[in-house]
Each structure stands twice: as structure tokens, then as C-alpha cells.
């Protein structure tokens, strides 16, 4: 795919990743623990099902590229035990406000590093979840693992509990890149963990890769992608490195001259994309790839893909609940985020309070724009007829102020339009964040231009 340099320069701007709309900078402390309790009670009055996310914040070692919420600790039983004590308190409070057993149709443990927990602690956590909720084991039960912190026995325990999908952080196999980002993880180590997962019959084994890291080149990253293709994971997330040193201070350690920027970074992505497509992977929305046998490919082809704070995912459940420090939920048209700092999380729960920091209750306009942005991010189209049936407005009338943006995207080759729908082109898929930005009401406000990572 050839991309005009003028197009690249025009759209290489800071912008949201749209794992939510409205985006997190628009949330506030107006959503309180009391608000959340009311939301949970309302959720308990209906038959909606649940997607449950558990955030385990601990890592043994700091990876300099990572901007996730994490706490660096030595892997000691007392650290995990203290965390579980407070997490169980939160689970009890949440379940109490819901007031009935809910069906979990998607379960995900993320972090941090969930495999920081010992086998016994993992079993205790899973048992507590089952004591409060019902779990549909035919759906996706996933856990993120660090290949450096798992053994064959730990994977066997996780499989026995019911986990059927493994998500593995790989990032890059190049030794110089690994040294610079402080994540030494040789190919042989990942390959061994991969074989264990296959032997244990995990339904899906997924890798996370990151392009745009320091010292990456087209040649070095192609070697990584070739090695990944050889292992044949079911699903690959190919993330753009989010250089946000104002949010993640360890990124200040990087040599800026070594970071692939702009057209070089885009070349790495396009080369990797073509390599994966040539070897049987299907492109799924913005930055995911999957074998056609994987549930994510099936969901994408059926128009059932969803996007939340885990990136692209399936959506077998009606609502999304997050537990643990910094975890985010979306229930009854309300985003809720827990406090990020671990001592604050512990303090709130020690006092019997839901550890809420902020959130956002969606206005009618938020709901309309959320629907359009999700349609673009997940399905690469907006069906005007479905939009009218859903909201009772003609698309052109509602988005009259966005008409110029839509025209610009069409002229630049990012969108096609006919009387029935707007469709994202192959070029537009590369710049899909930019397409969505034009529908973001808050970016037009005086204080709407926040510091996001760059779209390219």
C-alpha cells in the first residue's frame, strides 16, 4: 500500500485510541461511589449478562515502554495475599449491591501480570468469583501471562480452572530492542511456553507485538514477525507504541533518535500487515490479526466485534464490570473507574467503600457518537438505515456539522459514501483514529485538545 507523504503528514497528529467514548480525559469525579452503587442496583434489576475484568497490578520488573497501571513488587506470597484480601472485599461489595447472581459470559484477568499470583492464589481468586457469579465456560475465559513468570504446572492449573485463552506479551524478539525496553525474553522461552499451551489444549493462544519501539527497523521487526508466524498463534495484536512520557516517566529513558517515527514507523506496520496477510491471517479492524478459525475473526465477519479498554474483543455479554485498582466498568450507560494508586485502593476497601475515582454518565449525544465511533472502529462502516432505526435521526441531519470532515476524508481517500452507508477504505483503516476524531464532540471544545499518543 502506497501512502502519499502529504496524507501522512496531515494525519500524523495526537489523537485518542477510542477504547471508550467519551474518552477518559472527559471523565470526572462527579461519578462517585454512591453513583456506582445506584448503577449496580439498577443492573441487578434486569437480566443482562456480564463481562468481568480483574486487574492484577503487580509486575516483578519494570518494562520501560509500558504505560499501563502497574506496581513493581518482588513475587512474595504476602503481596498477593494482601491484594486478594482487598479484592475480595470489593467483589463482595459489588455483588451485594447487584443483589443477585449474574451470568459471566466473558472473563479476563489482566494487569500488570496476573501470573504474578501463585497457583494457590489463582485458585482462591477463581473460587471466589464462582461463589458470587455464574460462569459460562463455553465462552471466553482469558488471562494475560508473562512468559517469564509461568511454568508448565502453572499453565496446567490455569487450564484446569477453566481458562481457555492465553494472551502473551511478546513485543519484539530483537535482543537490542529487548535490552533497551528492559524486557529480556528470548524466542526460545516464548516458543516453550507456546508449546505448553498447545499441549494443554488452550482454545486460543494470542500474542501482543509492539511496533515503533526504540531501535526497531523494518528488517529487525520482520524477523520478529517471521518467528511469530512460525509459531502460528491464533490471534496477534500489533500495537503502535504509545510514546507518552508525560504519563509514563520510564519512557524518558529512551533515546529519541532511536525511536521509529512517522513514515518509517508506518512502513514497519504496513510491511508487518502484508506479511501476516500473506501467511493466512485476516486483518481484524485497526490493529488485530487472526486466523479464520479464531473466534475474533468470526465475530468480525459477523459484525459482532467490540472495543473496550482491552482493545478489540468479543462481546458476548451485555455489560462490562472491572474489579481491582484502575479497573474500568461500563454499566447502564455509565463509565466507572477505580482509584489507580494501590494504597488508596486498599484504604477505601478497608473502610468498606467502593474504591471509585471517576467516571462518566453518557448523555443522549454521547450515546449517538459512541455508536458511530464504535461502528467505524469495529466494522469500518456506518449504516445510515440502522442509525435511523436506532436513534430516530437522519444521519446527514444529525451530523451536519461533521459534513466538512466527511468530505475531507472522502477527498483524501479514507472514506466512501453512498445514500445507504459510509464505508472506510483500506487507506482509511490505517488512519481510522483520525476518521473517528471528526465525530468527537469533545475535541471541538476549548479544552478538548488533550495530550494523546500520535495516530501514526
Protein Blocks (a to p, Z undefined) as FASTA:
>chain_A
ZZdfklmmmmmccddehlaccdfklgcfkbcfklmmmmmmmmmmpcbdcddddddfbdfb
dcfkbccdcddddddfklmmmmmmmmmmmmmmmmmmnopacddfbdcddedjfklpcfkl
mmmmmmmmmmmpccdfkbccdddddfklccfklmmmmmmnopabdcddfkpacfklmmmn
opacdfklmmmmmmmmmmnopabdcddddehiehiafklmmmmmmmmmmnopabdcdddd
dddfklmmmlmmpcfklpcghjlmmmmmmmmmmmmmmnopacehjlpccdfkbmklmmmm
nopaccdfkopaddfbfbdcdedehiacdeehiacdddfblklmmmmmmnopacbfbdcd
ddfklmmmmmmmmmmmmnopacfklmmmmnopafklmmmmmmmmmmmmmmnopaccdfkb
ccddfklmmmmmmmmmmmmmklmpmklmccdddfZZ
